[in-house]
Amino acid sequence: QYGSATLCDITVLQALSKRIHYGKFVAESKFRSHTAEYTKLIEARDADGIMELLTNAAVEAKLLRRVHAKASAYGQDIE
């Protein structure tokens, strides 16, 4: 009876793991392309500055619109 739920849980955990690892590689690539700026922020312990440098506002806004559209579609009551 719990087999289906377990398979779904595994699928979700694998997707999260993949997303986390992709994020790690993207962050490393961004660090390598702007090493001096990141090093300065790291030494200053400026977490907000690091996040600002990591985040592409246009991509973030596009992603949030896409997630909102999907949540609206999947969150409907279907009778």
N, CA, C and O atoms as CSV, one atom per row, in Angstrom:
chain,resi,resn,atom,element,x,y,z
A,1,GLN,N,N,0.822,-1.191,0.000
A,1,GLN,CA,C,0.000,0.000,0.000
A,1,GLN,C,C,0.875,1.267,0.000
A,1,GLN,O,O,0.468,2.283,-0.563
A,2,TYR,N,N,2.040,1.228,0.605
A,2,TYR,CA,C,2.905,2.401,0.666
A,2,TYR,C,C,3.920,2.445,-0.473
A,2,TYR,O,O,4.694,3.397,-0.580
A,3,GLY,N,N,3.918,1.428,-1.313
A,3,GLY,CA,C,4.891,1.352,-2.402
A,3,GLY,C,C,4.825,2.532,-3.344
A,3,GLY,O,O,5.860,3.080,-3.724
A,4,SER,N,N,3.605,2.939,-3.735
A,4,SER,CA,C,3.448,4.058,-4.667
A,4,SER,C,C,3.960,5.354,-4.061
A,4,SER,O,O,4.649,6.131,-4.722
A,5,ALA,N,N,3.618,5.580,-2.800
A,5,ALA,CA,C,4.070,6.800,-2.127
A,5,ALA,C,C,5.586,6.815,-2.014
A,5,ALA,O,O,6.217,7.858,-2.188
A,6,THR,N,N,6.162,5.669,-1.726
A,6,THR,CA,C,7.613,5.573,-1.611
A,6,THR,C,C,8.290,5.888,-2.931
A,6,THR,O,O,9.297,6.596,-2.963
A,7,LEU,N,N,7.740,5.362,-4.028
A,7,LEU,CA,C,8.310,5.653,-5.346
A,7,LEU,C,C,8.214,7.139,-5.676
A,7,LEU,O,O,9.147,7.722,-6.229
A,8,CYS,N,N,7.085,7.744,-5.335
A,8,CYS,CA,C,6.939,9.196,-5.566
A,8,CYS,C,C,7.935,9.984,-4.724
A,8,CYS,O,O,8.530,10.947,-5.208
A,9,ASP,N,N,8.120,9.589,-3.482
A,9,ASP,CA,C,9.090,10.258,-2.604
A,9,ASP,C,C,10.497,10.157,-3.179
A,9,ASP,O,O,11.248,11.132,-3.178
A,10,ILE,N,N,10.849,8.977,-3.667
A,10,ILE,CA,C,12.177,8.782,-4.249
A,10,ILE,C,C,12.361,9.658,-5.476
A,10,ILE,O,O,13.423,10.254,-5.659
A,11,THR,N,N,11.341,9.743,-6.317
A,11,THR,CA,C,11.406,10.570,-7.520
A,11,THR,C,C,11.620,12.040,-7.162
A,11,THR,O,O,12.434,12.729,-7.778
A,12,VAL,N,N,10.884,12.505,-6.166
A,12,VAL,CA,C,11.015,13.905,-5.741
A,12,VAL,C,C,12.404,14.152,-5.152
A,12,VAL,O,O,13.027,15.171,-5.451
A,13,LEU,N,N,12.890,13.241,-4.327
A,13,LEU,CA,C,14.225,13.408,-3.731
A,13,LEU,C,C,15.318,13.400,-4.795
A,13,LEU,O,O,16.289,14.150,-4.693
A,14,GLN,N,N,15.166,12.558,-5.812
A,14,GLN,CA,C,16.151,12.542,-6.896
A,14,GLN,C,C,16.122,13.853,-7.675
A,14,GLN,O,O,17.172,14.371,-8.055
A,15,ALA,N,N,14.928,14.391,-7.916
A,15,ALA,CA,C,14.815,15.671,-8.627
A,15,ALA,C,C,15.449,16.795,-7.816
A,15,ALA,O,O,16.146,17.645,-8.370
A,16,LEU,N,N,15.209,16.802,-6.500
A,16,LEU,CA,C,15.823,17.814,-5.635
A,16,LEU,C,C,17.344,17.694,-5.646
A,16,LEU,O,O,18.051,18.699,-5.720
A,17,SER,N,N,17.836,16.476,-5.572
A,17,SER,CA,C,19.278,16.253,-5.584
A,17,SER,C,C,19.898,16.766,-6.876
A,17,SER,O,O,20.945,17.412,-6.857
A,18,LYS,N,N,19.249,16.476,-7.994
A,18,LYS,CA,C,19.755,16.933,-9.290
A,18,LYS,C,C,19.772,18.457,-9.341
A,18,LYS,O,O,20.743,19.052,-9.808
A,19,ARG,N,N,18.714,19.084,-8.868
A,19,ARG,CA,C,18.616,20.549,-8.874
A,19,ARG,C,C,19.704,21.169,-7.989
A,19,ARG,O,O,20.312,22.173,-8.360
A,20,ILE,N,N,19.942,20.575,-6.836
A,20,ILE,CA,C,20.972,21.083,-5.927
A,20,ILE,C,C,22.352,20.979,-6.569
A,20,ILE,O,O,23.158,21.906,-6.478
A,21,HIS,N,N,22.618,19.852,-7.214
A,21,HIS,CA,C,23.928,19.676,-7.846
A,21,HIS,C,C,24.115,20.620,-9.027
A,21,HIS,O,O,25.210,21.149,-9.221
A,22,TYR,N,N,23.067,20.842,-9.820
A,22,TYR,CA,C,23.165,21.810,-10.913
A,22,TYR,C,C,23.460,23.202,-10.353
A,22,TYR,O,O,24.285,23.934,-10.899
A,23,GLY,N,N,22.783,23.562,-9.262
A,23,GLY,CA,C,23.017,24.859,-8.631
A,23,GLY,C,C,24.449,25.005,-8.167
A,23,GLY,O,O,25.041,26.078,-8.277
A,24,LYS,N,N,25.005,23.922,-7.646
A,24,LYS,CA,C,26.403,23.945,-7.198
A,24,LYS,C,C,27.341,24.240,-8.367
A,24,LYS,O,O,28.266,25.042,-8.238
A,25,PHE,N,N,27.101,23.593,-9.503
A,25,PHE,CA,C,27.954,23.806,-10.665
A,25,PHE,C,C,27.790,25.222,-11.232
A,25,PHE,O,O,28.763,25.829,-11.679
A,26,VAL,N,N,26.574,25.737,-11.214
A,26,VAL,CA,C,26.342,27.109,-11.684
A,26,VAL,C,C,27.064,28.100,-10.775
A,26,VAL,O,O,27.712,29.031,-11.254
A,27,ALA,N,N,26.949,27.897,-9.461
A,27,ALA,CA,C,27.618,28.788,-8.512
A,27,ALA,C,C,29.133,28.744,-8.690
A,27,ALA,O,O,29.801,29.776,-8.630
A,28,GLU,N,N,29.669,27.549,-8.910
A,28,GLU,CA,C,31.115,27.422,-9.119
A,28,GLU,C,C,31.542,28.145,-10.393
A,28,GLU,O,O,32.580,28.807,-10.418
A,29,SER,N,N,30.746,28.018,-11.442
A,29,SER,CA,C,31.054,28.695,-12.704
A,29,SER,C,C,31.035,30.212,-12.534
A,29,SER,O,O,31.905,30.918,-13.044
A,30,LYS,N,N,30.026,30.702,-11.809
A,30,LYS,CA,C,29.946,32.144,-11.565
A,30,LYS,C,C,31.123,32.616,-10.716
A,30,LYS,O,O,31.670,33.692,-10.954
A,31,PHE,N,N,31.514,31.810,-9.727
A,31,PHE,CA,C,32.669,32.167,-8.897
A,31,PHE,C,C,33.934,32.251,-9.744
A,31,PHE,O,O,34.717,33.189,-9.598
A,32,ARG,N,N,34.137,31.282,-10.625
A,32,ARG,CA,C,35.339,31.273,-11.459
A,32,ARG,C,C,35.379,32.450,-12.425
A,32,ARG,O,O,36.457,32.927,-12.778
A,33,SER,N,N,34.208,32.923,-12.854
A,33,SER,CA,C,34.197,34.041,-13.799
A,33,SER,C,C,34.338,35.404,-13.109
A,33,SER,O,O,34.678,36.392,-13.760
A,34,HIS,N,N,34.080,35.463,-11.804
A,34,HIS,CA,C,34.208,36.717,-11.039
A,34,HIS,C,C,34.910,36.445,-9.709
A,34,HIS,O,O,34.417,36.839,-8.652
A,35,THR,N,N,36.042,35.783,-9.762
A,35,THR,CA,C,36.741,35.343,-8.551
A,35,THR,C,C,37.079,36.487,-7.601
A,35,THR,O,O,36.877,36.366,-6.393
A,36,ALA,N,N,37.584,37.581,-8.126
A,36,ALA,CA,C,37.997,38.699,-7.266
A,36,ALA,C,C,36.805,39.278,-6.508
A,36,ALA,O,O,36.899,39.554,-5.312
A,37,GLU,N,N,35.686,39.459,-7.206
A,37,GLU,CA,C,34.505,40.035,-6.538
A,37,GLU,C,C,33.972,39.112,-5.452
A,37,GLU,O,O,33.647,39.557,-4.351
A,38,TYR,N,N,33.884,37.812,-5.771
A,38,TYR,CA,C,33.386,36.857,-4.781
A,38,TYR,C,C,34.334,36.742,-3.599
A,38,TYR,O,O,33.886,36.659,-2.456
A,39,THR,N,N,35.634,36.737,-3.854
A,39,THR,CA,C,36.617,36.624,-2.776
A,39,THR,C,C,36.487,37.810,-1.822
A,39,THR,O,O,36.537,37.639,-0.604
A,40,LYS,N,N,36.323,39.000,-2.372
A,40,LYS,CA,C,36.158,40.196,-1.543
A,40,LYS,C,C,34.907,40.078,-0.660
A,40,LYS,O,O,34.945,40.400,0.527
A,41,LEU,N,N,33.800,39.613,-1.254
A,41,LEU,CA,C,32.552,39.461,-0.498
A,41,LEU,C,C,32.673,38.360,0.557
A,41,LEU,O,O,32.150,38.500,1.663
A,42,ILE,N,N,33.350,37.283,0.224
A,42,ILE,CA,C,33.531,36.186,1.174
A,42,ILE,C,C,34.369,36.649,2.363
A,42,ILE,O,O,34.030,36.367,3.512
A,43,GLU,N,N,35.464,37.361,2.088
A,43,GLU,CA,C,36.313,37.856,3.170
A,43,GLU,C,C,35.586,38.851,4.054
A,43,GLU,O,O,35.859,38.942,5.251
A,44,ALA,N,N,34.648,39.608,3.462
A,44,ALA,CA,C,33.860,40.573,4.238
A,44,ALA,C,C,32.660,39.907,4.914
A,44,ALA,O,O,31.920,40.556,5.654
A,45,ARG,N,N,32.472,38.611,4.657
A,45,ARG,CA,C,31.323,37.866,5.186
A,45,ARG,C,C,30.006,38.534,4.810
A,45,ARG,O,O,29.086,38.630,5.622
A,46,ASP,N,N,29.936,38.993,3.565
A,46,ASP,CA,C,28.755,39.699,3.059
A,46,ASP,C,C,27.847,38.714,2.306
A,46,ASP,O,O,27.914,38.604,1.082
A,47,ALA,N,N,27.001,38.004,3.058
A,47,ALA,CA,C,26.114,36.996,2.459
A,47,ALA,C,C,25.125,37.633,1.492
A,47,ALA,O,O,24.835,37.068,0.437
A,48,ASP,N,N,24.604,38.813,1.847
A,48,ASP,CA,C,23.649,39.491,0.959
A,48,ASP,C,C,24.317,39.890,-0.351
A,48,ASP,O,O,23.717,39.767,-1.419
A,49,GLY,N,N,25.533,40.357,-0.275
A,49,GLY,CA,C,26.267,40.726,-1.482
A,49,GLY,C,C,26.536,39.530,-2.373
A,49,GLY,O,O,26.441,39.626,-3.596
A,50,ILE,N,N,26.873,38.400,-1.762
A,50,ILE,CA,C,27.109,37.174,-2.530
A,50,ILE,C,C,25.828,36.743,-3.237
A,50,ILE,O,O,25.852,36.393,-4.417
A,51,MET,N,N,24.708,36.770,-2.511
A,51,MET,CA,C,23.432,36.379,-3.120
A,51,MET,C,C,23.045,37.326,-4.249
A,51,MET,O,O,22.507,36.893,-5.268
A,52,GLU,N,N,23.316,38.608,-4.073
A,52,GLU,CA,C,23.015,39.583,-5.118
A,52,GLU,C,C,23.854,39.311,-6.366
A,52,GLU,O,O,23.356,39.403,-7.488
A,53,LEU,N,N,25.122,38.977,-6.166
A,53,LEU,CA,C,26.010,38.680,-7.293
A,53,LEU,C,C,25.632,37.359,-7.960
A,53,LEU,O,O,25.758,37.224,-9.178
A,54,LEU,N,N,25.172,36.386,-7.175
A,54,LEU,CA,C,24.772,35.087,-7.718
A,54,LEU,C,C,23.464,35.153,-8.504
A,54,LEU,O,O,23.294,34.448,-9.498
A,55,THR,N,N,22.548,35.998,-8.054
A,55,THR,CA,C,21.192,36.010,-8.592
A,55,THR,C,C,21.077,36.887,-9.828
A,55,THR,O,O,21.505,38.041,-9.835
A,56,ASN,N,N,20.495,36.318,-10.868
A,56,ASN,CA,C,20.159,37.064,-12.075
A,56,ASN,C,C,18.681,37.435,-11.953
A,56,ASN,O,O,17.817,36.568,-12.081
A,57,ALA,N,N,18.384,38.708,-11.710
A,57,ALA,CA,C,17.023,39.146,-11.418
A,57,ALA,C,C,16.039,38.807,-12.538
A,57,ALA,O,O,14.903,38.425,-12.256
A,58,ALA,N,N,16.446,38.939,-13.787
A,58,ALA,CA,C,15.544,38.657,-14.911
A,58,ALA,C,C,15.181,37.170,-14.959
A,58,ALA,O,O,14.022,36.821,-15.183
A,59,VAL,N,N,16.153,36.312,-14.753
A,59,VAL,CA,C,15.904,34.869,-14.754
A,59,VAL,C,C,15.040,34.494,-13.555
A,59,VAL,O,O,14.136,33.668,-13.675
A,60,GLU,N,N,15.310,35.089,-12.413
A,60,GLU,CA,C,14.542,34.821,-11.200
A,60,GLU,C,C,13.072,35.203,-11.392
A,60,GLU,O,O,12.182,34.443,-11.012
A,61,ALA,N,N,12.814,36.371,-11.977
A,61,ALA,CA,C,11.443,36.815,-12.220
A,61,ALA,C,C,10.722,35.877,-13.194
A,61,ALA,O,O,9.553,35.546,-12.992
A,62,LYS,N,N,11.411,35.457,-14.233
A,62,LYS,CA,C,10.827,34.532,-15.207
A,62,LYS,C,C,10.483,33.204,-14.544
A,62,LYS,O,O,9.412,32.648,-14.786
A,63,LEU,N,N,11.382,32.697,-13.713
A,63,LEU,CA,C,11.155,31.446,-13.013
A,63,LEU,C,C,9.951,31.552,-12.074
A,63,LEU,O,O,9.117,30.648,-12.026
A,64,LEU,N,N,9.862,32.652,-11.335
A,64,LEU,CA,C,8.744,32.826,-10.415
A,64,LEU,C,C,7.411,32.902,-11.148
A,64,LEU,O,O,6.409,32.379,-10.661
A,65,ARG,N,N,7.384,33.549,-12.318
A,65,ARG,CA,C,6.151,33.589,-13.123
A,65,ARG,C,C,5.756,32.184,-13.562
A,65,ARG,O,O,4.582,31.819,-13.512
A,66,ARG,N,N,6.742,31.398,-13.994
A,66,ARG,CA,C,6.473,30.041,-14.452
A,66,ARG,C,C,5.964,29.162,-13.305
A,66,ARG,O,O,5.023,28.388,-13.486
A,67,VAL,N,N,6.580,29.278,-12.130
A,67,VAL,CA,C,6.146,28.504,-10.972
A,67,VAL,C,C,4.742,28.914,-10.553
A,67,VAL,O,O,3.927,28.057,-10.210
A,68,HIS,N,N,4.449,30.194,-10.575
A,68,HIS,CA,C,3.115,30.677,-10.206
A,68,HIS,C,C,2.068,30.123,-11.163
A,68,HIS,O,O,0.997,29.699,-10.729
A,69,ALA,N,N,2.363,30.121,-12.452
A,69,ALA,CA,C,1.416,29.590,-13.443
A,69,ALA,C,C,1.167,28.101,-13.212
A,69,ALA,O,O,0.027,27.643,-13.281
A,70,LYS,N,N,2.227,27.350,-12.941
A,70,LYS,CA,C,2.065,25.915,-12.693
A,70,LYS,C,C,1.290,25.672,-11.411
A,70,LYS,O,O,0.418,24.804,-11.366
A,71,ALA,N,N,1.602,26.433,-10.367
A,71,ALA,CA,C,0.884,26.256,-9.088
A,71,ALA,C,C,-0.588,26.595,-9.251
A,71,ALA,O,O,-1.444,25.928,-8.669
A,72,SER,N,N,-0.891,27.613,-10.026
A,72,SER,CA,C,-2.287,27.974,-10.270
A,72,SER,C,C,-3.021,26.870,-11.025
A,72,SER,O,O,-4.175,26.564,-10.723
A,73,ALA,N,N,-2.355,26.280,-11.995
A,73,ALA,CA,C,-2.977,25.221,-12.800
A,73,ALA,C,C,-3.180,23.951,-11.991
A,73,ALA,O,O,-4.245,23.338,-12.052
A,74,TYR,N,N,-2.165,23.555,-11.236
A,74,TYR,CA,C,-2.246,22.301,-10.486
A,74,TYR,C,C,-3.000,22.441,-9.164
A,74,TYR,O,O,-3.421,21.441,-8.583
A,75,GLY,N,N,-3.172,23.673,-8.686
A,75,GLY,CA,C,-3.834,23.887,-7.412
A,75,GLY,C,C,-5.344,24.020,-7.513
A,75,GLY,O,O,-6.008,24.305,-6.517
A,76,GLN,N,N,-5.889,23.820,-8.693
A,76,GLN,CA,C,-7.336,23.970,-8.881
A,76,GLN,C,C,-8.078,22.737,-8.380
A,76,GLN,O,O,-7.560,21.620,-8.395
A,77,ASP,N,N,-9.315,22.980,-7.936
A,77,ASP,CA,C,-10.190,21.855,-7.576
A,77,ASP,C,C,-10.842,21.338,-8.843
A,77,ASP,O,O,-11.517,22.081,-9.556
A,78,ILE,N,N,-10.640,20.076,-9.116
A,78,ILE,CA,C,-11.236,19.461,-10.306
A,78,ILE,C,C,-12.339,18.535,-9.832
A,78,ILE,O,O,-12.117,17.624,-9.034
A,79,GLU,N,N,-13.530,18.792,-10.343
A,79,GLU,CA,C,-14.663,17.958,-9.904
A,79,GLU,C,C,-15.234,17.199,-11.074
A,79,GLU,O,O,-16.192,16.444,-10.912
